[in-house]
């Protein structure tokens, strides 16, 4: 079996075609079995994640390949999230700023427990271009739990519908500061749905971790063929 992986792309996603002709996106570092090269396309079998067992192909770029054998997965990583202090530990590093929103429109913070953290399955559309000021991979989200119907994720953001949301900046309406460009809606949100913004903030908020740094820390970790590691919520 010729093992290979999705090579690095600018946004860490690669669009490929399944045998059914459906076009999907797969993340950097996804493990594959290389099958053949035919008519300018590389054919492979996906060995992990939500499309495990599916066969797919991708057109080859001039003089190169979107597949590589130069990647080595690391052991599964452990993340610990404390809801009260709004803090996240990643492996042995932290605390970093994160929160889980609720208290509006039926949303509730994530429950205490231990969850698998899934290999990313698709680029999230629930983000905004303004995050580009801080990070590149803000549409790369990790599902909390491996059930594909799950709607809670570990992700970069400033608004949380019950996910574990990793702040890229801290907005404190008590300081009467204007939010950054592209986030003007936070002023109204702080008034109408403060829980979704994790307000009020803890007395001493943890520092922010750059989302790209976090992604590069955990994306190539593997607990098994469906998860990068575990998330413990207290």
VEXLUM-590329 format. One record per residue (C-alpha): residue number from 1; y, x, z. Coordinates in nm, 4 decimals. Example, Ala and Ser with C-alpha at 12.3 -4.5 7.8 and 13.67 -1.06 7.14 Angstrom:
REM residues 2
<site mimi="1" Y="-0.4500" X="1.2300" Z="0.7800"/>
<site mimi="2" Y="-0.1060" X="1.3670" Z="0.7140"/>
REM end
This chain:
REM residues 234
<site mimi="1" Y="0.0000" X="0.0000" Z="0.0000"/>
<site mimi="2" Y="0.3361" X="0.1455" Z="-0.1088"/>
<site mimi="3" Y="0.5782" X="0.0569" Z="0.1700"/>
<site mimi="4" Y="0.9500" X="0.0470" Z="0.0990"/>
<site mimi="5" Y="1.2648" X="-0.1190" Z="0.2321"/>
<site mimi="6" Y="1.5810" X="-0.2851" Z="0.1086"/>
<site mimi="7" Y="1.8319" X="-0.0039" Z="0.0638"/>
<site mimi="8" Y="2.1840" X="-0.0110" Z="0.2018"/>
<site mimi="9" Y="2.4383" X="-0.2188" Z="0.0093"/>
<site mimi="10" Y="2.8118" X="-0.2572" Z="0.0785"/>
<site mimi="11" Y="2.7659" X="-0.5784" Z="0.2797"/>
<site mimi="12" Y="2.4027" X="-0.5135" Z="0.3896"/>
<site mimi="13" Y="2.2701" X="-0.8033" Z="0.1752"/>
<site mimi="14" Y="2.0796" X="-0.7974" Z="-0.1541"/>
<site mimi="15" Y="2.0236" X="-1.0978" Z="-0.3790"/>
<site mimi="16" Y="1.6685" X="-1.1130" Z="-0.5151"/>
<site mimi="17" Y="1.4618" X="-1.3636" Z="-0.7112"/>
<site mimi="18" Y="1.1480" X="-1.5232" Z="-0.5675"/>
<site mimi="19" Y="0.8503" X="-1.6067" Z="-0.7906"/>
<site mimi="20" Y="0.9753" X="-1.9662" Z="-0.7837"/>
<site mimi="21" Y="1.3013" X="-1.8392" Z="-0.9428"/>
<site mimi="22" Y="1.4946" X="-1.9241" Z="-0.6268"/>
<site mimi="23" Y="1.7661" X="-1.6686" Z="-0.5548"/>
<site mimi="24" Y="1.7799" X="-1.5565" Z="-0.1903"/>
<site mimi="25" Y="1.9577" X="-1.2851" Z="0.0057"/>
<site mimi="26" Y="1.7631" X="-1.0310" Z="0.2084"/>
<site mimi="27" Y="1.9056" X="-0.7835" Z="0.4600"/>
<site mimi="28" Y="1.9272" X="-0.4075" Z="0.4556"/>
<site mimi="29" Y="1.6137" X="-0.2506" Z="0.6020"/>
<site mimi="30" Y="1.3757" X="-0.5398" Z="0.5313"/>
<site mimi="31" Y="1.0188" X="-0.4100" Z="0.4946"/>
<site mimi="32" Y="0.8446" X="-0.4609" Z="0.1604"/>
<site mimi="33" Y="0.5347" X="-0.3685" Z="-0.0376"/>
<site mimi="34" Y="0.6286" X="-0.2234" Z="-0.3760"/>
<site mimi="35" Y="0.4198" X="-0.3833" Z="-0.6515"/>
<site mimi="36" Y="0.5369" X="-0.2768" Z="-0.9971"/>
<site mimi="37" Y="0.8280" X="-0.2055" Z="-1.2291"/>
<site mimi="38" Y="0.8419" X="-0.4161" Z="-1.5434"/>
<site mimi="39" Y="1.1153" X="-0.4898" Z="-1.7966"/>
<site mimi="40" Y="1.3860" X="-0.3347" Z="-1.5842"/>
<site mimi="41" Y="1.2921" X="-0.5214" Z="-1.2664"/>
<site mimi="42" Y="1.1235" X="-0.4046" Z="-0.9472"/>
<site mimi="43" Y="0.8609" X="-0.6389" Z="-0.8065"/>
<site mimi="44" Y="0.7648" X="-0.6452" Z="-0.4396"/>
<site mimi="45" Y="0.6109" X="-0.8482" Z="-0.1610"/>
<site mimi="46" Y="0.8193" X="-0.9252" Z="0.1489"/>
<site mimi="47" Y="0.6360" X="-0.8151" Z="0.4643"/>
<site mimi="48" Y="0.8607" X="-0.9516" Z="0.7403"/>
<site mimi="49" Y="1.1228" X="-1.2096" Z="0.8269"/>
<site mimi="50" Y="1.1399" X="-1.5746" Z="0.7208"/>
<site mimi="51" Y="1.0160" X="-1.4941" Z="0.3685"/>
<site mimi="52" Y="0.7140" X="-1.2948" Z="0.4844"/>
<site mimi="53" Y="0.4352" X="-1.3136" Z="0.2264"/>
<site mimi="54" Y="0.6635" X="-1.4147" Z="-0.0604"/>
<site mimi="55" Y="0.6800" X="-1.2114" Z="-0.3801"/>
<site mimi="56" Y="1.0164" X="-1.1343" Z="-0.5339"/>
<site mimi="57" Y="1.1945" X="-0.9057" Z="-0.7782"/>
<site mimi="58" Y="1.5334" X="-0.7499" Z="-0.8407"/>
<site mimi="59" Y="1.6906" X="-0.5944" Z="-1.1490"/>
<site mimi="60" Y="1.7225" X="-0.2179" Z="-1.1301"/>
<site mimi="61" Y="2.0711" X="-0.0616" Z="-1.1295"/>
<site mimi="62" Y="2.1315" X="0.2118" Z="-1.3903"/>
<site mimi="63" Y="1.9461" X="0.5256" Z="-1.2861"/>
<site mimi="64" Y="1.8576" X="0.3994" Z="-0.9408"/>
<site mimi="65" Y="1.6855" X="0.1439" Z="-0.7220"/>
<site mimi="66" Y="1.7706" X="-0.1099" Z="-0.4540"/>
<site mimi="67" Y="1.4513" X="-0.0113" Z="-0.2736"/>
<site mimi="68" Y="1.3967" X="0.2989" Z="-0.0631"/>
<site mimi="69" Y="1.1263" X="0.4676" Z="0.1422"/>
<site mimi="70" Y="1.3827" X="0.6625" Z="0.3476"/>
<site mimi="71" Y="1.4134" X="0.4094" Z="0.6312"/>
<site mimi="72" Y="1.2311" X="0.4231" Z="0.9627"/>
<site mimi="73" Y="1.2341" X="0.1227" Z="1.1925"/>
<site mimi="74" Y="1.3001" X="0.1762" Z="1.5612"/>
<site mimi="75" Y="1.1340" X="0.0062" Z="1.8575"/>
<site mimi="76" Y="1.2501" X="-0.3422" Z="1.9522"/>
<site mimi="77" Y="1.5793" X="-0.3492" Z="2.1414"/>
<site mimi="78" Y="1.6691" X="-0.5384" Z="2.4595"/>
<site mimi="79" Y="2.0033" X="-0.7145" Z="2.4927"/>
<site mimi="80" Y="2.1259" X="-0.8722" Z="2.8160"/>
<site mimi="81" Y="2.3954" X="-1.1392" Z="2.8201"/>
<site mimi="82" Y="2.5626" X="-1.2702" Z="3.1357"/>
<site mimi="83" Y="2.7409" X="-1.6024" Z="3.0799"/>
<site mimi="84" Y="2.9621" X="-1.5945" Z="3.3889"/>
<site mimi="85" Y="3.1082" X="-1.2481" Z="3.3326"/>
<site mimi="86" Y="3.1049" X="-1.2927" Z="2.9518"/>
<site mimi="87" Y="2.9381" X="-0.9558" Z="2.9118"/>
<site mimi="88" Y="2.6701" X="-0.8167" Z="2.6827"/>
<site mimi="89" Y="2.4590" X="-0.5049" Z="2.7281"/>
<site mimi="90" Y="2.2949" X="-0.3575" Z="2.4172"/>
<site mimi="91" Y="2.0067" X="-0.1306" Z="2.5045"/>
<site mimi="92" Y="2.1536" X="0.0976" Z="2.7685"/>
<site mimi="93" Y="2.5139" X="0.0509" Z="2.6541"/>
<site mimi="94" Y="2.7758" X="-0.1914" Z="2.7799"/>
<site mimi="95" Y="2.9155" X="-0.4115" Z="2.9092"/>
<site mimi="96" Y="3.0792" X="-0.5501" Z="2.5959"/>
<site mimi="97" Y="3.2744" X="-0.8711" Z="2.5502"/>
<site mimi="98" Y="3.0742" X="-1.1793" Z="2.4480"/>
<site mimi="99" Y="3.0661" X="-1.5448" Z="2.5480"/>
<site mimi="100" Y="2.8844" X="-1.8721" Z="2.4832"/>
<site mimi="101" Y="3.1056" X="-2.1738" Z="2.4200"/>
<site mimi="102" Y="3.0646" X="-2.5375" Z="2.5093"/>
<site mimi="103" Y="3.2246" X="-2.8397" Z="2.6677"/>
<site mimi="104" Y="3.3417" X="-3.0051" Z="2.3461"/>
<site mimi="105" Y="3.1814" X="-3.2265" Z="2.0786"/>
<site mimi="106" Y="2.8451" X="-3.2072" Z="2.2546"/>
<site mimi="107" Y="2.8171" X="-2.8297" Z="2.2396"/>
<site mimi="108" Y="2.6735" X="-2.6500" Z="2.5426"/>
<site mimi="109" Y="2.6469" X="-2.2793" Z="2.6283"/>
<site mimi="110" Y="2.3133" X="-2.1139" Z="2.5579"/>
<site mimi="111" Y="2.0631" X="-2.1720" Z="2.8387"/>
<site mimi="112" Y="1.9356" X="-1.8969" Z="3.0655"/>
<site mimi="113" Y="1.6101" X="-1.7456" Z="2.9467"/>
<site mimi="114" Y="1.4497" X="-1.4782" Z="2.7327"/>
<site mimi="115" Y="1.4636" X="-1.5205" Z="2.3567"/>
<site mimi="116" Y="1.3427" X="-1.3330" Z="2.0533"/>
<site mimi="117" Y="1.6291" X="-1.2165" Z="1.8330"/>
<site mimi="118" Y="1.5330" X="-1.2843" Z="1.4733"/>
<site mimi="119" Y="1.5697" X="-1.0571" Z="1.1723"/>
<site mimi="120" Y="1.8703" X="-1.1991" Z="0.9805"/>
<site mimi="121" Y="1.7614" X="-1.4556" Z="0.7222"/>
<site mimi="122" Y="2.0727" X="-1.5276" Z="0.5147"/>
<site mimi="123" Y="2.4473" X="-1.4537" Z="0.5052"/>
<site mimi="124" Y="2.6331" X="-1.6971" Z="0.7274"/>
<site mimi="125" Y="2.9038" X="-1.9108" Z="0.5715"/>
<site mimi="126" Y="3.0473" X="-1.9906" Z="0.9156"/>
<site mimi="127" Y="3.2865" X="-1.7003" Z="0.9279"/>
<site mimi="128" Y="3.6294" X="-1.6213" Z="0.7824"/>
<site mimi="129" Y="3.7783" X="-1.3447" Z="0.5716"/>
<site mimi="130" Y="4.0260" X="-1.2567" Z="0.8468"/>
<site mimi="131" Y="3.7433" X="-1.0822" Z="1.0347"/>
<site mimi="132" Y="3.7550" X="-0.8131" Z="0.7664"/>
<site mimi="133" Y="4.0395" X="-0.6603" Z="0.9655"/>
<site mimi="134" Y="3.7831" X="-0.5614" Z="1.2311"/>
<site mimi="135" Y="3.4402" X="-0.5490" Z="1.0671"/>
<site mimi="136" Y="3.2517" X="-0.5693" Z="0.7380"/>
<site mimi="137" Y="2.9231" X="-0.7340" Z="0.8344"/>
<site mimi="138" Y="3.0583" X="-1.0464" Z="1.0065"/>
<site mimi="139" Y="2.8372" X="-1.2758" Z="0.7949"/>
<site mimi="140" Y="2.5243" X="-1.1030" Z="0.9254"/>
<site mimi="141" Y="2.4012" X="-1.3164" Z="1.2181"/>
<site mimi="142" Y="2.0891" X="-1.2866" Z="1.4345"/>
<site mimi="143" Y="1.9219" X="-1.6169" Z="1.5187"/>
<site mimi="144" Y="1.8444" X="-1.6675" Z="1.8878"/>
<site mimi="145" Y="1.4754" X="-1.7577" Z="1.8711"/>
<site mimi="146" Y="1.2658" X="-1.7346" Z="1.5552"/>
<site mimi="147" Y="1.2375" X="-2.1084" Z="1.4859"/>
<site mimi="148" Y="1.4099" X="-2.1563" Z="1.1509"/>
<site mimi="149" Y="1.5630" X="-2.4838" Z="1.2717"/>
<site mimi="150" Y="1.7438" X="-2.3057" Z="1.5551"/>
<site mimi="151" Y="2.1223" X="-2.3268" Z="1.5418"/>
<site mimi="152" Y="2.2235" X="-2.0635" Z="1.7987"/>
<site mimi="153" Y="2.2968" X="-1.7092" Z="1.6893"/>
<site mimi="154" Y="2.4228" X="-1.3747" Z="1.8099"/>
<site mimi="155" Y="2.7284" X="-1.3236" Z="1.5924"/>
<site mimi="156" Y="3.0790" X="-1.1849" Z="1.5653"/>
<site mimi="157" Y="3.3489" X="-1.4406" Z="1.6321"/>
<site mimi="158" Y="3.6158" X="-1.5936" Z="1.8483"/>
<site mimi="159" Y="3.4911" X="-1.9562" Z="1.8446"/>
<site mimi="160" Y="3.1478" X="-2.0421" Z="1.9825"/>
<site mimi="161" Y="2.9488" X="-2.3649" Z="1.9421"/>
<site mimi="162" Y="2.6924" X="-2.2530" Z="2.1979"/>
<site mimi="163" Y="2.5973" X="-1.9241" Z="2.0356"/>
<site mimi="164" Y="2.6339" X="-1.5779" Z="2.1888"/>
<site mimi="165" Y="2.9607" X="-1.4823" Z="2.0273"/>
<site mimi="166" Y="3.0765" X="-1.1214" Z="2.0249"/>
<site mimi="167" Y="3.4562" X="-1.1065" Z="2.0330"/>
<site mimi="168" Y="3.6285" X="-0.8641" Z="1.7959"/>
<site mimi="169" Y="3.9573" X="-0.9185" Z="1.9754"/>
<site mimi="170" Y="4.0672" X="-1.0959" Z="2.2922"/>
<site mimi="171" Y="4.2982" X="-1.3951" Z="2.2653"/>
<site mimi="172" Y="4.4514" X="-1.5018" Z="2.5960"/>
<site mimi="173" Y="4.6887" X="-1.7995" Z="2.5609"/>
<site mimi="174" Y="4.8190" X="-1.7349" Z="2.9130"/>
<site mimi="175" Y="4.9947" X="-1.4266" Z="2.7770"/>
<site mimi="176" Y="5.1700" X="-1.6462" Z="2.5195"/>
<site mimi="177" Y="5.0929" X="-1.3956" Z="2.2456"/>
<site mimi="178" Y="5.0500" X="-1.5045" Z="1.8851"/>
<site mimi="179" Y="4.6898" X="-1.4814" Z="1.7619"/>
<site mimi="180" Y="4.6195" X="-1.2413" Z="1.4749"/>
<site mimi="181" Y="4.6849" X="-1.3467" Z="1.1158"/>
<site mimi="182" Y="4.4169" X="-1.5838" Z="0.9933"/>
<site mimi="183" Y="4.3528" X="-1.7197" Z="1.3411"/>
<site mimi="184" Y="4.6589" X="-1.9386" Z="1.3919"/>
<site mimi="185" Y="4.4306" X="-2.2341" Z="1.4732"/>
<site mimi="186" Y="4.3422" X="-2.0715" Z="1.8045"/>
<site mimi="187" Y="4.6701" X="-2.1974" Z="1.9517"/>
<site mimi="188" Y="4.5634" X="-2.5591" Z="1.9093"/>
<site mimi="189" Y="4.2015" X="-2.4790" Z="1.9925"/>
<site mimi="190" Y="4.3028" X="-2.3357" Z="2.3279"/>
<site mimi="191" Y="4.4637" X="-2.6703" Z="2.4096"/>
<site mimi="192" Y="4.2064" X="-2.9144" Z="2.2714"/>
<site mimi="193" Y="3.8744" X="-2.7282" Z="2.3070"/>
<site mimi="194" Y="3.9223" X="-2.4280" Z="2.5376"/>
<site mimi="195" Y="3.5496" X="-2.4091" Z="2.6161"/>
<site mimi="196" Y="3.4693" X="-2.3254" Z="2.2556"/>
<site mimi="197" Y="3.6968" X="-2.0225" Z="2.2899"/>
<site mimi="198" Y="3.5367" X="-1.9155" Z="2.6173"/>
<site mimi="199" Y="3.8494" X="-2.0035" Z="2.8135"/>
<site mimi="200" Y="3.9513" X="-1.9360" Z="3.0777"/>
<site mimi="201" Y="3.8688" X="-1.5680" Z="3.0402"/>
<site mimi="202" Y="3.7128" X="-1.3721" Z="3.3263"/>
<site mimi="203" Y="3.9621" X="-1.1941" Z="3.5500"/>
<site mimi="204" Y="3.8630" X="-0.8591" Z="3.3998"/>
<site mimi="205" Y="3.7272" X="-0.9120" Z="3.0471"/>
<site mimi="206" Y="3.4779" X="-0.6549" Z="2.9203"/>
<site mimi="207" Y="3.5949" X="-0.4396" Z="2.6257"/>
<site mimi="208" Y="3.5114" X="-0.5487" Z="2.2731"/>
<site mimi="209" Y="3.2419" X="-0.3782" Z="2.0690"/>
<site mimi="210" Y="3.2935" X="-0.3483" Z="1.6951"/>
<site mimi="211" Y="3.0444" X="-0.5816" Z="1.5266"/>
<site mimi="212" Y="2.9518" X="-0.3235" Z="1.2640"/>
<site mimi="213" Y="2.8587" X="-0.0813" Z="1.5434"/>
<site mimi="214" Y="2.6394" X="-0.3455" Z="1.7037"/>
<site mimi="215" Y="2.4733" X="-0.4325" Z="1.3710"/>
<site mimi="216" Y="2.3986" X="-0.0669" Z="1.3018"/>
<site mimi="217" Y="2.2469" X="-0.0391" Z="1.6493"/>
<site mimi="218" Y="2.0041" X="-0.3297" Z="1.6230"/>
<site mimi="219" Y="1.9410" X="-0.4185" Z="1.2560"/>
<site mimi="220" Y="1.6669" X="-0.1591" Z="1.2017"/>
<site mimi="221" Y="1.4962" X="-0.2281" Z="1.5357"/>
<site mimi="222" Y="1.1691" X="-0.4209" Z="1.5337"/>
<site mimi="223" Y="0.9929" X="-0.6116" Z="1.8105"/>
<site mimi="224" Y="0.7491" X="-0.7475" Z="1.5498"/>
<site mimi="225" Y="0.7642" X="-0.8707" Z="1.1904"/>
<site mimi="226" Y="1.0018" X="-1.1539" Z="1.2821"/>
<site mimi="227" Y="1.2369" X="-1.0124" Z="1.5460"/>
<site mimi="228" Y="1.4556" X="-0.7097" Z="1.6077"/>
<site mimi="229" Y="1.4179" X="-0.7411" Z="1.9848"/>
<site mimi="230" Y="1.4791" X="-0.9693" Z="2.2803"/>
<site mimi="231" Y="1.7866" X="-1.1298" Z="2.4328"/>
<site mimi="232" Y="1.7887" X="-1.2056" Z="2.8043"/>
<site mimi="233" Y="2.0479" X="-1.4672" Z="2.9066"/>
<site mimi="234" Y="2.1509" X="-1.5093" Z="3.2700"/>
REM end
